[in-house]
Amino acid sequence: MPDIHVSAAVIVDDDGRVLVVRKEGTTTFMQPGGKPEPGESPAQTLIRELHEELGLLLEERDLRPLGTFASAAANEPGHRVVAEAFATTVDPEAVTVQAELAELRWITREGTSRRSPWHR
């Protein structure tokens, strides 16, 4: 199964809600982020993608590395996504849908489905 490498953000607000986004032409919500451009580090990729997609202006010191995670790709059948994940906290008022995003949602643990990795 071919790998797609991305950088992804776990963005929370002061109320503990997590931001998820949906791209145009898709139905699946996911963590914001994207694919690297040549020469970018994972953190640089994420900073660029969050600015392009959500209007956020972050610096590397704003990101806390969480590790590398892999899963079947939601929008590319037969591929696996390998994500370098980072955590950050932002003000929900600072986030706007831009670029190829269609929608964003702030979710809580209680608002996730049974298939969510947060469900216990």
C-alpha positions in Angstrom: 0.0 0.0 0.0 1.6 3.3 -1.0 2.3 5.9 1.7 1.2 9.5 1.7 3.3 11.6 4.1 1.6 14.5 5.8 1.9 16.8 8.8 -1.2 17.0 10.9 -2.4 19.2 13.8 -4.4 18.4 16.9 -5.7 21.8 17.6 -7.6 22.4 20.8 -9.2 25.5 22.3 -9.4 26.6 25.9 -12.6 24.6 26.4 -10.9 21.4 25.3 -12.7 21.1 22.0 -10.7 19.7 19.0 -10.8 21.2 15.5 -11.5 18.9 12.6 -11.9 20.0 8.9 -13.5 18.6 5.8 -12.0 19.3 2.3 -14.2 20.3 -0.7 -15.6 17.2 -2.4 -15.2 14.9 0.6 -17.4 13.7 3.4 -14.8 12.8 6.0 -13.6 15.2 8.7 -10.0 15.0 9.7 -7.2 16.8 11.5 -6.0 19.9 9.5 -2.6 19.7 7.8 -1.2 18.6 4.5 1.6 17.3 2.3 5.1 18.7 2.4 6.7 20.8 -0.3 10.4 19.9 -1.2 12.8 20.8 1.5 10.2 21.4 4.2 10.4 19.9 7.7 7.2 18.4 9.1 6.8 21.5 11.4 7.3 23.9 8.5 4.8 22.0 6.4 2.2 22.3 9.1 2.8 26.0 9.7 2.4 26.6 6.0 -0.7 24.4 5.7 -2.4 25.9 8.7 -1.9 29.4 7.4 -3.2 28.5 3.9 -6.2 26.5 5.1 -7.2 28.2 8.3 -5.5 31.6 8.3 -3.4 30.8 11.4 0.0 32.4 12.0 2.0 30.0 14.0 5.7 29.4 14.7 7.6 26.2 15.5 7.6 27.0 19.2 3.8 26.9 19.1 3.8 23.2 18.1 4.3 20.3 20.4 5.4 17.0 18.6 3.1 14.1 19.3 4.8 11.4 17.1 4.2 9.6 13.9 0.8 7.9 13.2 -0.3 5.7 10.2 -3.8 4.9 9.0 -5.7 4.0 5.8 -6.2 7.1 3.8 -9.8 8.5 3.9 -9.8 10.0 0.5 -7.3 8.0 -1.5 -8.3 4.3 -1.6 -5.5 1.9 -1.5 -3.1 4.3 0.2 -1.9 4.8 3.8 -1.4 8.1 5.4 1.7 8.5 7.6 1.3 11.7 9.6 3.8 13.6 11.7 1.4 15.0 14.3 1.7 18.1 16.4 -0.5 19.7 19.1 -1.3 23.4 19.6 -3.9 25.5 21.2 -5.7 28.4 19.4 -8.5 30.8 19.9 -11.5 29.6 17.8 -12.1 33.2 16.6 -8.6 33.1 14.9 -9.7 30.2 12.5 -11.4 30.6 9.2 -12.1 28.2 6.4 -9.9 28.9 3.4 -8.2 27.2 0.4 -9.6 23.7 -0.4 -11.5 23.4 2.9 -15.3 23.3 2.8 -16.1 23.1 6.5 -14.6 23.1 10.0 -16.1 21.8 13.3 -15.0 22.1 17.0 -15.8 18.7 18.6 -15.8 17.3 22.1 -15.1 13.8 23.3 -18.8 13.4 23.9 -19.6 14.6 20.3 -17.5 11.9 18.5 -18.8 8.7 17.1 -18.3 5.2 18.4 -15.6 4.7 15.6 -13.6 7.6 17.0 -10.2 6.7 18.5 -11.3 8.8 21.5 -14.2 6.5 22.3 -13.7 4.2 25.2 
